[in-house]
Amino acid sequence: MYKPVLTGIKSVKSIKPPTAIKASLMAGRNRTRLPHHSTSDNHQSPAAVLTFLALHSTRSLRKDLFFPSSIRIFRAAMFKKFSSEDVSAQNQVKASVQRKIRQSIAEEYPGLEPVLDDLIPKKSPLIVVKCQNHLNLVVVNNVPLFFNIRDGPYMPTLRLLHQYPNVMKKFQVDRGAIKFVLSGANIMCPGLTSPGGVLDEEVLEDTPVAIMAEGKQHALAIGYTKMSAKDIKNVNKGIGVDNMHYLNDGLWKMLRLDFIFSLQRSSTEDLCINFTRVACDRVCCKFHVIYDSSTILDIVVFIFALTKGIS
């Protein structure tokens, strides 16, 4: 009574699915099964496809279907209106995760390797701040140093890039493009190929680059190439580089993320819970009383309320 989903576009043609779904189906990424409600032997009905996606697909399947690795999900000027309200969660990563982050940064930017121990000390807590639009910030001592999208390459903040200006590949735009870049616009190919623009022909597609400006000393933006430098020069039209982070955007104005305080609070709560558990063990062992986790939580809440009232 079950029939595999056809991977061609015809199976969902009548409902005109988004480009991401089309690409995923054409690539044959999701050869899964769903209840067969179609009247045809060759195609699944649109209703069956939508029902399956809504009710029967797993979280990982939905993520792979709607956001396949081959689909670009970068959004231009993602920090244009960035603020603390965009932060959804933060966590202090384990030592193994911290080593992977350090290794990724060292491989992407070899020039930072000699100072990486100063930027990200091994004994200092490294916090990954998760924001909207699948954005991650790498924060040390409440200072954002790097960011990335999903599992993409790490890119330094502009403030960090100004301290170490030679760690990234560089593109230069002409004077006419400066005002557009500083307003959050993507970098167009003519702005890089016209007189005043400079390309590093060794830069490939999907590479983080520093965006310099004609007549200016420091980078005014950090971008992510949509095509290689050679293609930018040959095609010479359309968007050449996605503008990820630029001067005076939300991330630039956020010198420190001082609102991250929950880690200290959570460690205090863990200490209180452990202390309460030990105390309960001793008391209950003496008086032969049985307690559960809810009892510990009630005691912890009472202690915190009492402490807050005293203070």
C-alpha positions as CSV (number, residue, x, y, z in Angstrom):
1,M,0.0,0.0,0.0
2,Y,3.1,2.3,0.0
3,K,4.8,3.6,-3.0
4,P,8.2,5.4,-3.3
5,V,8.2,9.1,-4.1
6,L,9.2,9.9,-7.7
7,T,12.2,12.2,-7.8
8,G,11.2,14.1,-10.9
9,I,9.6,17.5,-11.0
10,K,6.3,16.0,-12.4
11,S,5.4,14.5,-9.1
12,V,4.8,18.0,-7.6
13,K,4.4,20.1,-10.7
14,S,0.8,21.1,-10.1
15,I,1.6,22.8,-6.8
16,K,4.7,24.7,-8.0
17,P,7.0,23.9,-5.1
18,P,9.9,26.3,-4.1
19,T,13.2,26.1,-5.9
20,A,14.8,24.4,-3.0
21,I,12.3,21.5,-3.1
22,K,12.7,21.2,-6.8
23,A,16.4,21.0,-6.6
24,S,16.2,18.4,-3.9
25,L,13.8,16.3,-5.7
26,M,15.7,16.5,-8.9
27,A,18.9,15.5,-7.1
28,G,17.1,12.4,-5.7
29,R,18.0,13.3,-2.2
30,N,14.8,12.1,-0.6
31,R,13.8,8.7,-2.0
32,T,11.5,8.0,0.9
33,R,8.0,6.5,1.1
34,L,4.6,7.9,1.9
35,P,1.0,6.7,1.8
36,H,-0.2,6.5,-1.8
37,H,-3.3,8.6,-2.4
38,S,-2.8,9.3,-6.1
39,T,-5.1,8.1,-8.8
40,S,-2.2,7.7,-11.2
41,D,0.3,4.9,-11.2
42,N,3.2,7.2,-12.2
43,H,2.8,10.3,-10.0
44,Q,2.2,11.1,-6.4
45,S,-0.6,13.6,-5.8
46,P,0.3,17.0,-4.5
47,A,-1.9,16.4,-1.5
48,A,0.0,13.2,-0.6
49,V,3.3,15.0,-0.8
50,L,2.2,17.9,1.4
51,T,0.6,15.6,3.9
52,F,3.7,13.5,4.2
53,L,5.9,16.6,4.6
54,A,3.7,18.0,7.3
55,L,2.9,14.9,9.3
56,H,5.3,12.1,8.6
57,S,8.7,13.5,7.8
58,T,11.4,13.6,10.4
59,R,13.2,16.8,11.5
60,S,16.4,15.8,9.7
61,L,14.5,15.0,6.5
62,R,12.7,18.4,6.5
63,K,16.0,20.1,7.0
64,D,17.6,18.3,4.1
65,L,14.6,18.8,1.9
66,F,14.1,22.4,2.4
67,F,17.7,23.4,2.9
68,P,19.9,21.0,0.8
69,S,23.6,21.6,0.9
70,S,23.6,22.7,-2.7
71,I,21.2,25.6,-2.1
72,R,22.7,29.0,-1.1
73,I,21.0,30.3,2.0
74,F,23.1,33.4,2.7
75,R,21.1,36.6,3.2
76,A,22.6,39.9,2.2
77,A,23.4,42.3,5.0
78,M,22.2,40.0,7.7
79,F,23.6,42.3,10.4
80,K,21.8,45.4,9.0
81,K,19.3,45.5,11.9
82,F,21.1,43.0,14.2
83,S,20.5,43.5,17.9
84,S,20.4,41.4,21.1
85,E,16.8,40.5,20.3
86,D,18.1,38.4,17.4
87,V,19.9,36.1,19.9
88,S,18.0,32.9,20.5
89,A,20.4,30.9,22.6
90,Q,24.0,30.6,23.7
91,N,26.1,27.8,25.1
92,Q,29.6,27.3,26.3
93,V,31.1,24.6,24.0
94,K,33.0,21.6,25.2
95,A,36.8,21.4,24.8
96,S,36.5,19.1,21.8
97,V,34.2,21.5,20.0
98,Q,36.5,24.4,20.8
99,R,39.4,22.5,19.3
100,K,37.4,22.0,16.1
101,I,36.5,25.7,15.9
102,R,40.1,26.7,16.4
103,Q,41.3,24.2,13.8
104,S,38.7,25.4,11.3
105,I,39.8,29.0,11.8
106,A,43.5,28.2,11.6
107,E,42.9,26.3,8.3
108,E,40.8,29.1,6.8
109,Y,43.1,31.9,8.0
110,P,46.7,30.7,8.4
111,G,47.8,34.2,9.2
112,L,45.8,34.0,12.5
113,E,47.4,30.8,13.7
114,P,50.4,32.5,15.6
115,V,47.9,34.7,17.6
116,L,45.1,32.2,17.9
117,D,46.1,31.4,21.5
118,D,45.7,35.0,22.4
119,L,42.4,35.4,20.6
120,I,40.8,32.2,21.9
121,P,42.7,31.1,25.0
122,K,42.3,27.4,25.7
123,K,41.4,28.1,29.3
124,S,38.9,30.8,28.6
125,P,35.3,29.7,28.0
126,L,34.2,29.9,24.3
127,I,30.6,30.7,23.8
128,V,28.6,30.0,20.6
129,V,25.7,32.4,20.3
130,K,22.9,31.2,18.1
131,C,20.9,33.9,16.3
132,Q,18.1,34.0,13.8
133,N,18.7,33.0,10.1
134,H,21.0,30.2,11.2
135,L,23.7,32.6,12.2
136,N,26.3,31.6,14.8
137,L,28.7,34.0,16.7
138,V,31.9,32.9,18.3
139,V,32.3,34.9,21.5
140,V,35.2,35.1,23.9
141,N,35.0,37.2,27.0
142,N,31.7,38.7,25.7
143,V,33.4,40.0,22.6
144,P,32.2,38.6,19.2
145,L,35.2,37.5,17.1
146,F,33.9,35.3,14.3
147,F,30.6,34.3,12.7
148,N,29.3,31.7,10.3
149,I,26.1,30.5,8.7
150,R,25.1,26.9,9.6
151,D,28.3,24.9,9.1
152,G,29.8,27.3,6.7
153,P,33.3,28.8,7.0
154,Y,34.1,31.1,9.9
155,M,34.5,34.8,9.1
156,P,36.1,37.4,11.3
157,T,34.3,40.5,12.5
158,L,35.4,43.7,10.9
159,R,36.9,44.9,14.2
160,L,39.0,41.8,14.3
161,L,39.9,42.2,10.6
162,H,41.1,45.8,11.2
163,Q,43.5,44.4,13.9
164,Y,44.8,41.8,11.5
165,P,44.2,43.2,8.0
166,N,46.2,40.7,6.0
167,V,44.5,37.4,7.1
168,M,41.8,37.4,4.4
169,K,41.8,37.5,0.6
170,K,41.0,41.0,-0.7
171,F,38.7,42.5,-3.3
172,Q,38.6,46.3,-3.9
173,V,35.6,48.2,-5.2
174,D,35.7,51.6,-7.0
175,R,34.7,54.8,-5.3
176,G,31.2,54.8,-6.8
177,A,30.3,51.5,-5.0
178,I,31.3,52.6,-1.5
179,K,28.0,54.2,-0.6
180,F,26.1,51.1,-1.8
181,V,28.3,48.7,0.2
182,L,27.9,50.8,3.3
183,S,24.1,50.6,2.9
184,G,24.2,46.8,2.9
185,A,24.0,46.2,-0.8
186,N,25.7,43.2,-2.4
187,I,28.8,43.9,-4.4
188,M,28.2,43.8,-8.2
189,C,30.7,42.6,-10.7
190,P,31.1,46.0,-12.5
191,G,32.1,47.6,-9.2
192,L,35.0,45.1,-9.0
193,T,36.1,45.2,-12.6
194,S,35.9,48.9,-13.4
195,P,38.8,51.3,-13.0
196,G,39.5,51.5,-9.2
197,G,38.4,47.9,-8.6
198,V,40.9,45.1,-7.9
199,L,40.4,41.4,-8.0
200,D,42.5,38.6,-6.6
201,E,42.3,36.1,-9.4
202,E,43.2,33.2,-7.1
203,V,39.9,33.6,-5.2
204,L,37.4,30.8,-5.9
205,E,33.7,30.6,-5.5
206,D,32.2,30.4,-2.0
207,T,35.2,32.1,-0.3
208,P,35.2,34.7,2.4
209,V,36.9,38.0,1.3
210,A,37.7,41.4,2.7
211,I,36.1,44.2,0.7
212,M,38.4,47.1,0.4
213,A,37.6,50.5,-1.2
214,E,39.5,52.7,-3.6
215,G,41.5,55.2,-1.6
216,K,40.7,53.7,1.8
217,Q,43.0,52.0,4.2
218,H,40.8,49.6,6.0
219,A,38.2,47.1,4.9
220,L,34.6,48.4,4.8
221,A,32.9,45.0,4.5
222,I,33.3,41.2,4.6
223,G,31.8,39.3,1.8
224,Y,31.3,35.8,0.5
225,T,31.9,35.2,-3.2
226,K,29.1,33.9,-5.4
227,M,31.5,33.2,-8.3
228,S,35.3,33.0,-8.7
229,A,37.3,36.1,-9.5
230,K,37.9,34.9,-13.0
231,D,34.2,34.4,-13.6
232,I,33.5,37.9,-12.1
233,K,36.0,39.3,-14.6
234,N,34.6,37.4,-17.6
235,V,30.9,37.6,-16.8
236,N,31.0,41.2,-15.5
237,K,27.4,41.5,-14.5
238,G,25.2,40.5,-11.6
239,I,26.2,40.0,-8.0
240,G,29.8,38.9,-7.5
241,V,30.0,38.9,-3.7
242,D,27.4,38.7,-1.0
243,N,27.7,41.5,1.5
244,M,27.8,39.7,4.9
245,H,29.0,42.3,7.4
246,Y,29.8,46.0,6.8
247,L,30.8,49.2,8.7
248,N,28.2,50.6,11.1
249,D,25.8,47.6,10.8
250,G,24.3,45.9,13.9
251,L,27.3,43.7,14.6
252,W,29.8,46.6,14.2
253,K,27.8,48.6,16.8
254,M,27.7,45.7,19.2
255,L,31.1,46.0,20.9
256,R,30.3,43.5,23.6
257,L,27.6,41.0,24.2
258,D,27.1,41.9,27.9
259,F,23.6,40.4,28.0
260,I,25.2,36.9,28.0
261,F,24.9,36.1,31.7
262,S,23.0,32.9,31.9
263,L,26.1,30.7,31.9
264,Q,27.2,32.1,35.2
265,R,23.7,31.8,36.6
266,S,23.4,28.2,35.3
267,S,26.6,27.2,37.0
268,T,25.4,28.6,40.3
269,E,22.1,26.7,39.9
270,D,24.0,23.5,39.2
271,L,26.2,24.0,42.2
272,C,23.1,24.6,44.4
273,I,21.4,21.5,43.0
274,N,24.4,19.4,43.7
275,F,24.7,20.8,47.2
276,T,21.0,20.2,47.8
277,R,21.3,16.6,46.5
278,V,24.2,15.8,48.9
279,A,22.3,17.3,51.8
280,C,19.1,15.4,50.9
281,D,21.2,12.2,50.7
282,R,22.6,12.7,54.2
283,V,19.2,13.6,55.8
284,C,17.2,11.0,54.1
285,C,19.8,8.3,54.9
286,K,19.6,9.2,58.5
287,F,15.8,9.3,58.8
288,H,15.1,6.6,56.1
289,V,13.2,8.9,53.9
290,I,12.8,8.5,50.1
291,Y,12.9,11.6,47.9
292,D,12.9,12.2,44.1
293,S,14.2,14.9,41.8
294,S,11.1,17.1,42.2
295,T,11.8,17.4,45.9
296,I,15.3,18.7,45.1
297,L,14.0,21.2,42.6
298,D,11.4,22.4,45.2
299,I,14.2,23.0,47.7
300,V,16.4,24.8,45.1
301,V,13.5,27.1,44.2
302,F,12.9,27.8,47.9
303,I,16.6,28.6,48.5
304,F,16.8,31.0,45.5
305,A,13.6,32.7,46.6
306,L,14.9,33.0,50.2
307,T,18.3,34.3,49.0
308,K,16.6,36.9,46.7
309,G,14.4,38.0,49.6
310,I,17.4,38.5,52.0
311,S,19.3,40.4,49.4
